[in-house]
């Protein structure tokens, strides 16, 4: 979580840092701060958003400073307030740091420093780290980069850090372990950030630090990259970014979330491009290049968190039906602590939008240690998961800025569908005719998603108006649409703060039905294909108890529509593709309820986009 940005060059640092922090605010927005060096450190920080920081800053005093770092925070150690905000200074005031991550052994280090006379002003682990670096620097009489390396070899945890020294303003030391950090390389200038978005208008050249690496960045010098544990020099690889600035702007929409909902037809099309061919076949290089592992796999284990976990649940249905391989879907956060049984014959699939999710990364490392074949599905090129896996497939959702995931989910479903179809065809578990027909129908899905948006975008506003003040909501679905019920409930919780739960529709009778009364809205996923009659029966049980029914149905539906108080229609589609369509009205419903309640849709409280701490 947390966003880091920094600049060394000849431009004014402050506007670059502030604009960079605004682009990284999806990573955390409890507080924000910066420091620039204009012969001496000048710093400002505050509880609240980057806009609050901007208002508080004495901009005139900052002109002329061409070196600096900034930070937008998602709180881990210490409540969100001005004192706990980053940057943090050492006791001498000569060193300053910004940090994304958690230092697990900060308490014993803090006690050690207290005995040495150090004083602490915040509750953060970060302040401990910067003082520890200073302690080592002074005791051993080391340059900054060596002091940082020594300190990091003694800390336990995860981090992306940037450290500056007042007396050497044109130098910055950065390092990463478990949290992302990228260096932008311009014409005699350098940028650092948690992702590339803060500097894409200045340079397309980026150097992604690997886990366990640190870099010394200095004006008029080449970037020096070394291994933290042994100081071994690393030959850095500079990549050319494919990101455009238009992709990270709102483009006239009120919120990023709404923009990203409306981008789904295109992002799904982009994800299928080159993989779903014009002759109605699939081409998945990640499988073709490792066909032996996939054909001989005893099972697939999917690990993910949050919305990606819901996508994994749909993947379970897809792989078991089309490829006839047993599938287990695991919360990554529990998988690693359960001592799971993992064999070399297993394929472990990790799903993550950012490719940086800490729990998912840790689960992958465990699976890899036990000999499993690791496959990644993520959206961010060059991310940690992408680099750790044996193979994988990128989604092409484009940057997703809204914290509540929308287009990432539907592109993940698209990739999982392509993988299952391709593997089923290679294994012979679906016949050629069925395979070709499903491929042909999959090609229609982007247009059907566009049609779904058009069919529901106005009607959903009326429904939102009626239910915006409820306290609870239940979402029900069966089969492929049970995970969609979970995802719909999560969306409502995330951005409107209404308590919502998703259940398999048949499980409603095993407890949740006790909650049903005239004040309880129940959202049914009821497309015409797949368990339709059973879902209708469940709806009748709700109706008998005076519950309010909102139903997502196939267009021209009659039976479910006669029971429901409100309906949202989607086009007819094969059952296996229905989750990609049925989730759209739920995304829109959550969005409009949240806006009507005055919630910050793009930055919901207590959440961050990329969960890089455990």
KEBA-767368 format. One line per field, with one value per residue (C-alpha): residue number from 1; x, y, z. Coordinates in nm, 4 decimals. Layout:
resi <- c(NUM	...) $
px <- c(X	...) $
py <- c(Y	...) $
pz <- c(Z	...) $
//
This chain:
resi <- c(1	2	3	4	5	6	7	8	9	10	11	12	13	14	15	16	17	18	19	20	21	22	23	24	25	26	27	28	29	30	31	32	33	34	35	36	37	38	39	40	41	42	43	44	45	46	47	48	49	50	51	52	53	54	55	56	57	58	59	60	61	62	63	64	65	66	67	68	69	70	71	72	73	74	75	76	77	78	79	80	81	82	83	84	85	86	87	88	89	90	91	92	93	94	95	96	97	98	99	100	101	102	103	104	105	106	107	108	109	110	111	112	113	114	115	116	117	118	119	120	121	122	123	124	125	126	127	128	129	130	131	132	133	134	135	136	137	138	139	140	141	142	143	144	145	146	147	148	149	150	151	152	153	154	155	156	157	158	159	160	161	162	163	164	165	166	167	168	169	170	171	172	173	174	175	176	177	178	179	180	181	182	183	184	185	186	187	188	189	190	191	192	193	194	195	196	197	198	199	200	201	202	203	204	205	206	207	208	209	210	211	212	213	214	215	216	217	218	219	220	221	222	223	224	225	226	227	228	229	230	231	232	233	234	235	236	237	238	239	240	241	242	243	244	245	246	247	248	249	250	251	252	253	254	255	256	257	258	259	260	261	262	263	264	265	266	267	268	269	270	271	272	273	274	275	276	277	278	279	280	281	282	283	284	285	286	287	288	289	290	291	292	293	294	295	296	297	298	299	300	301	302	303	304	305	306	307	308	309	310	311	312	313	314	315	316	317	318	319	320	321	322	323	324	325	326	327	328	329	330	331	332	333	334	335	336	337	338	339	340	341	342	343	344	345	346	347	348	349	350	351	352	353	354	355	356	357	358	359	360	361	362	363	364	365	366	367	368	369	370	371	372	373	374	375	376	377	378	379	380	381	382	383	384	385	386	387	388	389	390	391	392	393	394	395	396	397	398	399	400	401	402	403	404	405	406	407	408	409	410	411	412	413	414	415	416	417	418	419	420	421	422	423	424	425	426	427	428	429	430	431	432	433	434	435	436	437	438	439	440	441	442	443	444	445	446	447	448	449	450	451	452	453	454	455	456	457	458	459	460	461	462	463	464	465	466	467	468	469	470	471	472	473	474	475	476	477	478	479	480	481	482	483	484	485	486	487	488	489	490	491	492	493	494	495	496	497	498	499	500	501	502	503	504	505	506	507	508	509	510	511	512	513	514	515	516	517	518	519	520	521	522	523	524	525	526	527	528	529	530	531	532	533	534	535	536	537	538	539	540	541	542	543	544	545	546	547	548	549	550	551	552	553	554	555	556	557	558	559	560	561	562	563	564	565	566	567	568	569	570	571	572	573	574	575	576	577	578	579	580	581	582	583	584	585	586	587	588	589	590	591	592	593	594	595	596	597	598	599	600	601	602	603	604	605	606	607	608	609	610	611	612	613	614) $
px <- c(0.0000	0.1405	0.2734	0.6308	0.7536	1.0846	1.2831	1.6473	1.7238	1.7072	1.3316	1.1456	1.0807	0.7659	0.5133	0.6508	0.6163	0.2656	0.1318	0.2996	0.1360	-0.2059	-0.1538	-0.0441	-0.3199	-0.5103	-0.2394	-0.3321	-0.4766	-0.4681	-0.2016	0.0613	0.3897	0.7038	1.0532	1.2653	1.6275	1.7121	2.0434	1.8467	1.5483	1.2061	0.9181	0.5424	0.3060	-0.0515	-0.3297	-0.5714	-0.5381	-0.2798	-0.5109	-0.4892	-0.1109	-0.1126	-0.3256	-0.0951	0.2289	0.4134	0.4832	0.6947	0.9508	0.9848	1.0778	1.4253	1.4468	1.5253	1.5552	1.2872	1.0690	0.7026	0.4638	0.0923	0.0102	-0.2052	-0.1547	-0.0017	0.1936	0.0463	-0.2874	-0.3261	-0.2161	0.0351	0.3093	0.2876	0.2815	0.5881	0.8574	1.0364	1.3601	1.6467	1.7246	1.9935	1.7552	2.0206	1.8545	1.4993	1.3037	0.9763	0.8687	0.6054	0.5842	0.6271	0.9422	0.8462	1.1382	1.1198	1.0520	1.3839	1.5678	1.3818	1.4775	1.8397	1.8296	1.6578	1.9502	2.1780	1.9919	1.7656	1.4298	1.1140	0.8285	0.5923	0.4482	0.5819	0.8268	0.9590	1.1017	1.2889	1.4397	1.5708	1.7297	1.8791	2.0381	2.1782	2.3094	2.4973	2.6216	2.7719	2.9056	3.0805	3.1532	2.9896	2.8501	2.4704	2.4316	2.6465	2.4630	2.1310	2.2591	2.3914	2.0626	1.8461	2.0443	1.9339	1.5661	1.2896	0.9864	0.8855	0.9785	1.0219	1.2245	1.3840	1.6430	1.8052	2.0837	2.0708	2.4422	2.4332	2.1128	2.1760	2.1956	1.9141	1.9293	1.6333	1.5657	1.2877	1.1856	0.8262	0.6990	0.7302	0.9677	1.0526	1.3123	1.2342	1.5425	1.5274	1.7792	2.0121	1.7230	1.5727	1.2304	1.1350	0.7847	0.5770	0.4599	0.5359	0.2293	0.3962	0.6579	0.5146	0.4896	0.8601	1.0186	0.9267	1.2470	1.2037	1.4181	1.2204	1.4091	1.3895	1.3284	1.6412	1.7955	1.8952	2.0050	2.2100	2.0771	2.2942	2.2835	2.5311	2.5971	2.4736	2.2316	2.4157	2.2143	2.3389	2.2150	2.1313	2.2574	2.6050	2.6654	2.6996	2.6675	2.3688	2.3551	2.0298	1.7721	1.5931	1.2443	1.0436	0.7020	0.3876	0.1687	-0.0063	-0.1039	-0.4633	-0.5061	-0.4581	-0.6827	-1.0590	-1.1434	-1.4528	-1.6049	-1.6916	-1.5014	-1.2369	-1.4680	-1.7396	-1.4838	-1.3454	-1.6914	-1.7555	-1.4112	-1.4913	-1.5998	-1.2656	-1.0528	-1.2134	-1.1535	-0.7904	-0.7480	-0.8787	-0.6693	-0.4097	-0.5527	-0.8964	-0.8285	-1.0469	-1.0838	-1.2576	-0.9637	-0.7455	-0.3750	-0.2359	0.1425	0.1649	-0.0021	0.1483	0.5013	0.4361	0.1872	0.3382	0.2882	-0.0727	-0.1673	-0.0151	-0.1366	-0.3227	-0.4947	-0.5006	-0.4761	-0.5847	-0.4573	-0.5831	-0.7338	-1.0507	-1.2049	-0.9336	-1.0409	-1.3946	-1.2566	-1.0732	-1.4028	-1.5453	-1.2218	-1.2924	-1.6207	-1.4522	-1.1532	-1.3538	-1.6246	-1.4127	-1.0766	-1.1920	-0.9106	-0.9846	-0.9519	-0.9096	-0.9453	-0.7571	-0.7365	-0.3686	-0.3632	-0.4635	-0.2882	0.0627	-0.0204	-0.1970	0.1004	-0.0835	-0.0206	0.1484	0.3027	0.5228	0.2266	0.0171	-0.0288	-0.0692	-0.2386	-0.2010	-0.4482	-0.3716	-0.4546	-0.1412	0.0884	0.2186	-0.0316	0.1841	-0.0148	-0.0399	0.3332	0.4102	0.1753	0.3507	0.6932	0.5747	0.4264	0.7417	0.9577	0.7474	0.7973	0.4650	0.4414	0.3506	0.1220	0.0362	-0.2611	-0.2035	-0.2526	0.0749	0.3654	0.6896	0.5167	0.6579	0.4172	0.4890	0.8599	0.8225	0.6022	0.7097	0.4597	0.1466	-0.0977	-0.1397	-0.4815	-0.5017	-0.7356	-0.5114	-0.4472	-0.7208	-0.7159	-1.0468	-0.9871	-1.2967	-1.1992	-1.4230	-1.2488	-0.9728	-1.2370	-1.3969	-1.0603	-0.9514	-1.2679	-1.1836	-0.8335	-0.9635	-1.2236	-0.9585	-0.7284	-1.0031	-1.1225	-0.7689	-0.6752	-1.0029	-0.9398	-0.5790	-0.6890	-0.9815	-1.2284	-1.4474	-1.5133	-1.3961	-1.7442	-1.8263	-1.4859	-1.5319	-1.8853	-1.7778	-1.4873	-1.7245	-1.9639	-1.6820	-1.5883	-1.9326	-1.8875	-1.7333	-2.0354	-2.2690	-2.0970	-2.1456	-2.5121	-2.5450	-2.4116	-2.6532	-2.9496	-2.8865	-2.7100	-3.0317	-3.2570	-2.9975	-3.0094	-3.3812	-3.3153	-3.0217	-3.2414	-3.4870	-3.2295	-2.9518	-3.0485	-3.0738	-2.8456	-2.8123	-2.8361	-2.8094	-2.6825	-2.7740	-2.6595	-2.6007	-2.3350	-2.1212	-2.3079	-2.2519	-1.9090	-2.0780	-2.3072	-1.9972	-1.8437	-2.1620	-2.1802	-1.8143	-1.8625	-2.1501	-1.9539	-1.6384	-1.7724	-2.1095	-2.0338	-2.3618	-2.3330	-2.3841	-2.3290	-2.3205	-2.4412	-2.5143	-2.8876	-2.9613	-2.7718	-3.0133	-3.2402	-2.9548	-2.9534	-2.9687	-3.3426	-3.3918	-3.2868	-3.5527	-3.8298	-3.9891	-3.6797	-3.4232	-3.3319	-3.2175	-3.0280	-3.0694	-2.8416	-3.0929	-2.9814	-3.1903	-2.9150	-2.7961	-3.0097	-3.2790	-3.5757	-3.3940	-3.3170	-3.6815	-3.7812	-3.5404	-3.6903	-4.0376	-3.9133	-3.7939	-4.1171	-4.3203	-4.1352	-4.1930	-3.8320	-3.7568	-3.6153	-3.3790	-3.3132	-3.0506	-3.2253	-3.1879	-3.3742	-3.7382	-3.7496	-4.1020	-4.0983	-3.8393	-3.9494	-4.3002	-4.1599	-3.9075	-3.9702	-3.7019	-3.5200	-3.1963	-3.1673	-2.8623	-2.8428	-2.8686	-2.5282	-2.3740	-2.3775	-1.9971	-1.9772	-2.2666	-2.0554	-1.8826	-2.2224	-2.4132	-2.1570	-2.1980	-2.5378	-2.4028	-2.1006	-2.3274	-2.5715	-2.2938	-2.1490	-2.4742	-2.5729	-2.2317	-2.2505	-2.6023	-2.4755	-2.1957	-1.9178	-1.5760	-1.6157	-1.2562	-1.0996	-1.3225	-1.2272	-0.9634	-0.8921	-0.6057	-0.5694	-0.2581	-0.2255	0.1494	0.1529	0.0275) $
py <- c(0.0000	0.3486	0.5435	0.6663	0.9266	1.1090	1.3272	1.4162	1.6492	2.0081	2.0665	2.1938	1.8913	2.0021	1.9966	1.6631	1.5138	1.6511	1.5385	1.2022	1.1589	1.2352	0.9519	0.7164	0.8094	0.4919	0.3127	0.4909	0.8231	0.8414	1.1115	1.2587	1.4428	1.5477	1.6833	1.8825	1.9852	2.3430	2.3532	2.2351	2.0075	2.1709	1.9399	1.9376	1.6603	1.6251	1.3870	1.3593	1.3553	1.4937	1.7901	1.8763	1.8612	2.0873	2.3470	2.3392	2.3757	2.7061	2.6797	2.9971	2.8553	2.5443	2.7034	2.6225	2.2874	2.0181	1.7156	1.5571	1.2648	1.2272	0.9744	0.9013	0.6660	0.3681	0.3319	0.0172	0.1188	0.4259	0.5988	0.8376	1.1770	1.4498	1.3006	0.9502	1.0787	1.0340	1.1496	1.0680	1.2323	1.0932	1.2509	1.4729	1.5895	1.5011	1.1860	1.1497	0.8454	0.7400	0.3794	0.1389	-0.1858	-0.3203	-0.3643	-0.6603	-0.6402	-0.2646	-0.2974	-0.4617	-0.2188	0.0701	-0.0513	-0.0743	0.2826	0.4132	0.2805	0.4759	0.7973	0.8183	0.9893	0.8951	1.1257	0.8888	0.5393	0.4210	0.1474	0.3839	0.6341	0.3457	0.2488	0.5961	0.6317	0.2869	0.3856	0.6996	0.5012	0.2595	0.5418	0.7304	0.4309	0.2758	0.6035	0.4820	0.6568	0.6615	0.3689	0.1418	0.2407	0.1621	-0.1770	-0.2667	-0.1646	-0.3574	-0.6722	-0.6515	-0.5736	-0.8285	-0.7413	-0.5869	-0.2517	-0.0116	0.2855	0.6048	0.7768	1.1178	1.2999	1.6763	1.7244	1.5318	1.6555	1.5103	1.1523	0.9135	0.5535	0.3263	-0.0394	-0.2959	-0.6240	-0.7333	-0.3882	-0.2447	0.0316	0.1585	0.4122	0.6385	0.7419	1.0685	1.3108	1.3720	1.3263	1.0425	0.9609	0.7002	0.5742	0.2782	0.2404	0.4207	0.6467	0.9517	0.9912	0.8655	1.2176	1.2722	0.9428	0.6008	0.4383	0.2446	0.0246	-0.2120	-0.3141	-0.6826	-0.8103	-0.7785	-0.5039	-0.1490	0.1364	0.4508	0.7334	1.0391	1.3337	1.3061	0.9394	0.6033	0.4230	0.1656	-0.1447	-0.3947	-0.6970	-0.5999	-0.9166	-0.9357	-0.6042	-0.7843	-0.5456	-0.6020	-0.5104	-0.3126	-0.3820	-0.0726	-0.1309	0.0878	0.1604	0.1134	0.3203	0.6327	0.9328	0.9197	0.5818	0.7271	1.0314	1.0411	1.1321	1.3370	1.0838	1.1926	0.9010	0.6529	0.3682	0.4765	0.5242	0.1772	0.0180	0.1744	0.0668	-0.3024	-0.3822	-0.2518	-0.4054	-0.7482	-0.7127	-0.6160	-0.9175	-1.1534	-0.9992	-1.2449	-1.5194	-1.5682	-1.6003	-1.5161	-1.8839	-1.9375	-2.1047	-2.0051	-1.9411	-1.9328	-1.9265	-1.9724	-2.3146	-2.4142	-2.3558	-2.5707	-2.8184	-3.1226	-2.9717	-2.8820	-3.2129	-3.4135	-3.1920	-3.3738	-3.0579	-2.6813	-2.4659	-2.1037	-1.8503	-1.4949	-1.2273	-1.0165	-0.9673	-1.1833	-1.4672	-1.4330	-1.4582	-1.7720	-1.9255	-1.8768	-2.0296	-2.3397	-2.3945	-2.3277	-2.5609	-2.8435	-2.8287	-2.7687	-2.9294	-3.1841	-3.1020	-3.0842	-2.7267	-2.5772	-2.2043	-2.0673	-1.7368	-1.6585	-1.5131	-1.8509	-2.0814	-2.0024	-2.0537	-2.3867	-2.6008	-2.6959	-3.0176	-2.9109	-3.1575	-3.1208	-3.2435	-2.9425	-2.6204	-2.3173	-2.0201	-1.6792	-1.4045	-1.0436	-0.7156	-0.5392	-0.8401	-0.7108	-0.8525	-0.9517	-1.2582	-1.3907	-1.3451	-1.5296	-1.8141	-1.8443	-1.8594	-2.1406	-2.3345	-2.2855	-2.4172	-2.7335	-2.7926	-2.6841	-2.5218	-2.1552	-1.9659	-1.5988	-1.3907	-1.0216	-0.6829	-0.5013	-0.5821	-0.6390	-0.6823	-0.9086	-1.1944	-1.1760	-1.2103	-1.4926	-1.7276	-2.0025	-1.8791	-1.6720	-1.4531	-1.0798	-0.9250	-0.6068	-0.4074	-0.1027	0.0992	0.0532	0.3525	0.3057	0.1071	-0.1071	-0.3449	-0.3630	-0.4105	-0.6112	-0.8651	-0.9074	-0.9323	-1.1951	-1.3892	-1.3503	-1.4935	-1.7823	-1.8621	-1.8607	-2.0834	-2.3340	-2.3471	-2.3893	-2.6567	-2.8417	-2.8522	-2.9711	-3.2434	-3.3474	-3.3022	-3.0879	-3.1938	-2.9816	-2.8650	-2.7437	-2.5771	-2.3848	-2.2794	-2.1545	-1.9636	-1.8097	-1.7045	-1.5713	-1.3334	-1.1731	-1.1017	-0.7498	-0.6331	-0.8037	-0.6254	-0.2938	-0.3846	-0.4748	-0.1351	0.0376	-0.1707	-0.1110	0.2251	0.4293	0.1784	0.1041	0.4700	0.4369	0.1227	0.2850	0.5791	0.3449	0.1414	0.3893	0.4143	0.0442	-0.1022	-0.4557	-0.6450	-1.0104	-1.1320	-1.4815	-1.6852	-2.0436	-2.2164	-1.9799	-1.6867	-1.7714	-1.6000	-1.3027	-1.2762	-1.2588	-0.9942	-0.7865	-0.7871	-0.6920	-0.3955	-0.2627	-0.3016	-0.1452	0.1794	0.2475	0.1013	-0.0925	-0.4352	-0.6941	-1.0689	-1.3068	-1.6669	-1.9631	-1.9287	-2.2739	-2.1887	-1.9086	-2.1556	-2.2595	-1.9435	-1.6179	-1.6518	-1.5530	-1.1993	-1.1603	-0.9065	-0.6207	-0.4050	-0.6514	-0.6186	-0.9421	-0.9345	-1.2489	-1.3510	-1.5285	-1.5597	-1.8001	-2.0602	-2.2605	-2.3542	-2.1018	-2.2951	-2.3494	-1.9780	-1.8926	-2.1319	-1.9556	-1.6211	-1.7482	-1.8299	-1.4720	-1.3320	-1.5374	-1.3535	-1.0077	-0.9523	-0.7005	-0.8683	-0.7108	-0.9629	-0.9720	-1.1629	-1.2448	-1.0004	-1.0902	-1.2963	-1.3463	-1.5923	-1.4307	-1.0853	-1.1536	-1.2215	-0.9401	-0.5872	-0.4691	-0.6302	-0.5532	-0.7265	-0.8717	-1.0237	-1.3975	-1.5656	-1.9090	-2.0012	-2.0075	-1.6460	-1.5173	-1.3923	-1.1410	-0.9894	-1.0377	-0.8541	-0.5313	-0.4259	-0.4981	-0.2747	0.0064	-0.0443	-0.0185	0.2864	0.4826	0.3894	0.5062	0.8388	0.9005	0.8399	1.0922	0.8329	0.8741	0.6131	0.6021	0.6171	0.4289	0.4576	0.2244	0.0620	0.0756	-0.0577	-0.2671	-0.4600	-0.4955	-0.5650	-0.8728) $
pz <- c(0.0000	0.0447	-0.2509	-0.2904	-0.5374	-0.5765	-0.8143	-0.8788	-1.1685	-1.2840	-1.2759	-0.9708	-0.7533	-0.5698	-0.8589	-0.9813	-0.6338	-0.5713	-0.9088	-0.8619	-0.5219	-0.6715	-0.9207	-0.6446	-0.4028	-0.4917	-0.2893	0.0345	0.1394	0.5207	0.5117	0.2828	0.2986	0.1142	0.1639	-0.0801	-0.0495	-0.1381	0.0519	0.3520	0.4006	0.3711	0.4593	0.5009	0.5934	0.7089	0.7921	0.5010	0.1263	-0.1111	-0.1777	0.1937	0.1713	-0.1316	0.0478	0.3497	0.1523	0.1382	-0.2337	-0.2545	-0.0147	-0.2296	-0.5603	-0.6800	-0.5022	-0.7587	-0.5281	-0.3135	-0.2098	-0.1180	0.0305	0.0526	0.3380	0.4202	0.7940	0.9432	1.2543	1.4175	1.3615	1.0675	1.1954	1.1155	1.3355	1.1910	0.8336	0.6147	0.5505	0.8749	0.9830	1.1857	1.5219	1.3685	1.0964	0.8395	0.7008	0.5743	0.4565	0.2965	0.3342	0.2023	0.3994	0.7504	0.9595	1.1765	1.4197	1.4721	1.8450	1.9445	1.7149	1.8784	2.2267	2.1146	1.9830	2.2956	2.4966	2.2621	2.3409	2.0374	2.0789	1.8867	1.7981	1.6169	1.6574	1.3230	1.2341	0.9656	1.2127	1.3750	1.0402	0.9510	1.2949	1.2638	0.9337	1.0959	1.3953	1.1679	0.9438	1.2356	1.4249	1.1252	0.9426	0.6250	0.3178	0.2993	0.0586	0.2750	0.5925	0.4246	0.3135	0.6590	0.8215	0.5754	0.6406	1.0033	0.9558	0.9054	0.6988	0.3706	0.2337	-0.0489	0.0738	-0.0488	0.1706	0.1269	0.3088	0.3608	0.2999	-0.0304	-0.1962	-0.5419	-0.4129	-0.3223	-0.2033	-0.2755	-0.1989	-0.2159	-0.0613	-0.1090	-0.2106	-0.5619	-0.6679	-1.0140	-1.1304	-1.4253	-1.6221	-1.8146	-1.9638	-1.6703	-1.4284	-1.2290	-1.0919	-0.8360	-0.7677	-0.6524	-1.0125	-1.3356	-1.3450	-1.1792	-1.4493	-1.7777	-1.9253	-1.8584	-1.9631	-2.0979	-1.9691	-1.6480	-1.4268	-1.2031	-0.8910	-0.8082	-0.4571	-0.2468	-0.4613	-0.3818	-0.6041	-0.5606	-0.7752	-0.8207	-1.0581	-1.3460	-1.2613	-1.3874	-1.1580	-0.9467	-0.8533	-0.5951	-0.4023	-0.0468	0.1196	-0.0365	-0.2179	-0.5508	-0.8440	-1.0736	-1.4403	-1.4580	-1.7298	-1.8605	-2.0047	-2.2386	-2.0912	-2.3003	-2.0685	-2.1984	-1.9903	-2.1223	-1.9557	-1.6071	-1.6467	-1.5820	-1.9413	-1.8534	-1.6126	-1.2600	-1.1084	-1.2195	-1.1165	-1.3592	-1.6367	-1.5705	-1.5754	-1.9150	-2.0416	-1.9958	-2.3527	-2.4777	-2.2007	-2.2567	-2.6310	-2.5639	-2.3373	-2.6062	-2.8844	-3.0171	-2.7949	-2.9488	-3.3194	-3.6181	-3.7072	-3.3701	-3.1998	-2.9066	-2.8815	-2.5288	-2.5323	-2.1554	-2.1934	-2.5289	-2.4016	-2.0967	-2.2383	-2.0697	-1.7222	-1.7960	-1.9561	-1.6721	-1.3864	-1.1092	-0.9937	-1.0146	-0.7029	-0.7463	-0.4904	-0.4722	-0.2476	-0.2627	-0.6051	-0.7635	-0.5326	-0.6655	-1.0185	-0.9065	-0.7909	-1.1389	-1.2697	-1.0619	-1.2471	-1.5825	-1.5412	-1.3902	-1.6558	-1.9645	-1.8762	-1.6153	-1.3737	-0.9992	-0.8733	-0.5282	-0.4701	-0.1726	0.0041	-0.0362	0.3140	0.4637	0.2193	0.3409	0.7079	0.6679	0.5717	0.2505	0.0621	-0.2622	-0.5059	-0.8159	-1.0217	-0.9126	-1.1053	-0.8827	-1.0492	-0.8843	-0.9718	-0.8851	-1.0561	-0.9361	-0.9353	-0.6025	-0.3493	-0.0537	0.0557	-0.2984	-0.3521	-0.0294	-0.1287	-0.4651	-0.3057	-0.0773	-0.3701	-0.5742	-0.2902	-0.2935	-0.6631	-0.8102	-1.1511	-1.1004	-1.3399	-1.3027	-1.4123	-1.3496	-1.5101	-1.4474	-1.6767	-1.4906	-1.1543	-0.8834	-0.9522	-1.3242	-1.2532	-1.0005	-1.2027	-1.4427	-1.6979	-1.7171	-1.9028	-1.8690	-1.8626	-2.0678	-1.8513	-1.8632	-1.5467	-1.2883	-1.0541	-0.8725	-0.5551	-0.6122	-0.8906	-1.1972	-1.5303	-1.3631	-1.2562	-1.5973	-1.7743	-1.5205	-1.6028	-1.9710	-1.9241	-1.7119	-1.9784	-2.2511	-2.0446	-1.9664	-2.3280	-2.4601	-2.2083	-2.2557	-2.6300	-2.5849	-2.3426	-2.5577	-2.2737	-2.4984	-2.8546	-3.1457	-3.2437	-2.8927	-2.8670	-3.1933	-3.1011	-2.7582	-2.9118	-3.1649	-2.8876	-2.6695	-2.9507	-2.9104	-2.5393	-2.5668	-2.7673	-2.5209	-2.2322	-2.4128	-2.4631	-2.0930	-1.9912	-2.2274	-2.1038	-1.7339	-1.6925	-1.6502	-1.4788	-1.2126	-1.1005	-1.0158	-0.8121	-0.6344	-0.5362	-0.3663	-0.1723	-0.0963	0.2706	0.3572	0.6234	0.4875	0.1626	0.0547	-0.2836	-0.4068	-0.7042	-0.8152	-1.0205	-1.2235	-1.0728	-0.7081	-0.7161	-0.8840	-0.5813	-0.3604	-0.5865	-0.5953	-0.2161	-0.1895	-0.4234	-0.2163	0.1063	-0.0310	-0.1639	0.0052	0.3521	0.3503	0.5087	0.2371	0.2110	-0.0808	-0.0579	-0.2789	-0.3289	-0.1854	0.1357	0.2089	0.3868	0.6163	0.8239	0.6247	0.5597	0.9244	0.8237	0.5567	0.6138	0.4211	0.4793	0.3410	-0.0278	-0.1886	-0.5174	-0.7288	-1.0152	-1.2374	-1.6007	-1.8043	-1.8515	-1.5525	-1.2517	-1.3466	-1.2039	-0.8752	-0.8448	-0.9134	-0.6357	-0.3981	-0.4983	-0.4139	-0.0648	-0.0276	-0.1648	0.0822	0.3618	0.2108	0.1081	-0.1655	-0.4776	-0.7286	-1.0055	-1.2782	-1.5553	-1.9225	-2.1469	-2.2129	-1.8931	-1.7579	-1.4679	-1.2423	-1.3486	-1.2225	-0.8741	-0.8590	-0.7429	-0.9848	-1.2746	-1.4537	-1.7909	-1.9610	-2.3127	-2.3565	-2.3392	-2.2774	-1.9098	-1.8832	-2.0039	-1.7947	-1.4994	-1.7285	-1.8080	-1.4830	-1.2712	-1.4745	-1.3256	-0.9771	-1.0356	-1.1543	-0.8667	-0.6095	-0.7815	-0.7871	-0.4317	-0.3125	-0.4977	-0.3663	-0.0124	-0.0660	-0.0390	-0.1936	-0.4647	-0.5878	-0.2423	0.0015	0.3650	0.5079	0.1708	-0.0744	-0.4248	-0.3933	-0.0672	-0.0320	0.3422	0.5234) $
//
